[in-house]
Amino acid sequence: MLSSAEIQAIPEDPEVRNLFNWHAVEELEHKSVAFDVYRAVGGPEWLRIRVMAVMYALTIPVVTIGVLLSIATDPWGWRPITVARQTWALFCSPLVKGLMADLRKYMRAGFHPDDIDTDWLVQQWRQELFRTEGALVGHLK
């Protein structure tokens, strides 16, 4: 999300975009905590991989159900051409493509979230959001 200009352009409202970016930075800062706890309590590697495989297989059906529920409650959703166009756009979007590619990495034996270097992204976005004239400085107390 943080490294894709295409994804950055999705939320048109700057406040919404800043909120998403801040949340993404926070997630990156503690990306391996739950993973490390799982390993520390003896969680087996085979179970982690199987659960991720199930999650991977269920992602598209769950997103599809979400889209259908959204359509059912939206008057514009009853326009088949609009629905087809928007559904296709969602599944072709960098958000879904990137998610599926990232989920595949987690299924690799021996994987650890720290294998993916995101320190540069955290530094870049901390500067963007919190430097002296950063996008979120006015929201700090």
C-alpha positions as CSV (number, residue, x, y, z in Angstrom):
1,M,0.0,0.0,0.0
2,L,2.7,2.5,1.0
3,S,4.9,1.8,-1.9
4,S,2.2,1.9,-4.6
5,A,1.3,5.2,-6.2
6,E,-1.8,3.5,-7.8
7,I,-3.1,2.5,-4.3
8,Q,-2.2,5.9,-2.9
9,A,-4.5,7.5,-5.5
10,I,-7.5,5.4,-4.4
11,P,-8.7,7.4,-1.4
12,E,-9.5,10.8,-2.8
13,D,-9.9,12.5,0.6
14,P,-6.4,13.5,1.9
15,E,-7.6,12.9,5.5
16,V,-8.7,9.3,4.7
17,R,-5.5,8.7,2.8
18,N,-3.4,10.0,5.7
19,L,-5.4,7.8,8.2
20,F,-4.8,4.7,6.0
21,N,-1.1,5.5,5.6
22,W,-0.6,6.1,9.4
23,H,-2.3,2.8,10.1
24,A,-0.1,1.0,7.5
25,V,3.0,2.4,9.2
26,E,1.8,1.2,12.6
27,E,1.2,-2.2,11.2
28,L,4.7,-2.4,9.7
29,E,6.2,-1.3,13.0
30,H,4.9,-4.4,14.8
31,K,4.4,-6.8,11.8
32,S,6.2,-9.7,13.4
33,V,4.9,-9.6,17.0
34,A,2.1,-12.1,16.6
35,F,4.3,-14.2,14.4
36,D,7.0,-14.3,17.1
37,V,4.5,-15.0,19.9
38,Y,3.1,-17.9,17.8
39,R,6.6,-19.4,17.5
40,A,7.4,-18.7,21.1
41,V,4.4,-20.7,22.4
42,G,5.3,-23.6,20.1
43,G,3.0,-23.1,17.2
44,P,4.0,-25.6,14.5
45,E,5.2,-24.5,11.1
46,W,2.9,-26.9,9.3
47,L,-0.2,-25.5,10.9
48,R,0.8,-21.9,10.1
49,I,1.3,-22.9,6.5
50,R,-2.0,-24.8,6.3
51,V,-4.0,-22.0,7.9
52,M,-2.5,-19.5,5.5
53,A,-3.3,-21.8,2.5
54,V,-7.0,-21.9,3.7
55,M,-7.0,-18.1,4.2
56,Y,-5.5,-17.7,0.7
57,A,-8.2,-20.0,-0.8
58,L,-11.0,-18.1,1.0
59,T,-9.9,-14.6,0.2
60,I,-11.5,-14.3,-3.2
61,P,-14.8,-15.9,-2.1
62,V,-15.0,-13.7,1.0
63,V,-14.3,-10.6,-1.0
64,T,-16.9,-11.7,-3.6
65,I,-19.5,-12.1,-0.8
66,G,-18.6,-8.7,0.5
67,V,-19.1,-7.2,-2.9
68,L,-22.4,-8.9,-3.4
69,L,-23.7,-7.7,0.0
70,S,-22.6,-4.2,-0.8
71,I,-24.4,-4.4,-4.1
72,A,-27.5,-5.6,-2.5
73,T,-27.8,-2.5,-0.3
74,D,-26.8,0.0,-3.0
75,P,-29.4,1.3,-5.5
76,W,-26.6,1.6,-8.1
77,G,-25.8,-2.0,-7.5
78,W,-28.9,-3.2,-9.3
79,R,-27.4,-2.0,-12.6
80,P,-25.7,-5.2,-14.0
81,I,-23.2,-3.4,-16.3
82,T,-22.1,-1.1,-13.5
83,V,-21.8,-4.1,-11.1
84,A,-19.8,-6.2,-13.6
85,R,-17.4,-3.3,-14.4
86,Q,-16.8,-2.4,-10.8
87,T,-16.4,-6.0,-9.7
88,W,-13.8,-6.6,-12.5
89,A,-12.0,-3.4,-11.5
90,L,-11.8,-4.6,-7.9
91,F,-10.3,-7.9,-8.7
92,C,-7.9,-6.3,-11.2
93,S,-6.9,-3.6,-8.7
94,P,-3.4,-3.4,-7.3
95,L,-5.0,-3.8,-3.8
96,V,-6.2,-7.3,-4.5
97,K,-3.3,-8.3,-6.7
98,G,-0.8,-7.1,-4.1
99,L,-2.7,-8.9,-1.3
100,M,-2.7,-12.2,-3.1
101,A,1.0,-11.9,-3.9
102,D,1.8,-11.1,-0.2
103,L,-0.3,-13.9,1.1
104,R,1.7,-16.4,-1.0
105,K,4.9,-15.3,0.7
106,Y,3.5,-16.3,4.1
107,M,3.0,-19.9,2.9
108,R,6.7,-20.5,2.3
109,A,8.3,-22.8,4.9
110,G,10.7,-20.9,7.2
111,F,9.1,-17.6,6.3
112,H,9.3,-14.7,8.8
113,P,7.7,-11.2,8.3
114,D,11.1,-9.6,8.9
115,D,12.3,-11.4,5.7
116,I,10.6,-8.5,3.9
117,D,12.5,-5.3,4.6
118,T,10.1,-2.5,5.3
119,D,12.3,-0.3,7.4
120,W,12.8,2.1,4.6
121,L,9.0,2.4,4.1
122,V,8.5,3.1,7.8
123,Q,11.2,5.8,7.8
124,Q,9.9,7.4,4.6
125,W,6.3,7.6,5.8
126,R,7.2,8.7,9.3
127,Q,8.9,11.7,7.6
128,E,6.0,12.2,5.3
129,L,3.4,12.1,8.1
130,F,5.2,13.4,11.2
131,R,8.1,15.7,10.2
132,T,7.8,19.4,11.1
133,E,5.4,20.1,8.4
134,G,4.1,16.5,7.9
135,A,0.6,15.7,6.9
136,L,-0.5,14.6,10.4
137,V,1.5,17.0,12.6
138,G,-1.6,19.1,13.1
139,H,-3.4,16.1,14.6
140,L,-0.8,15.3,17.2
141,K,-1.5,16.3,20.8
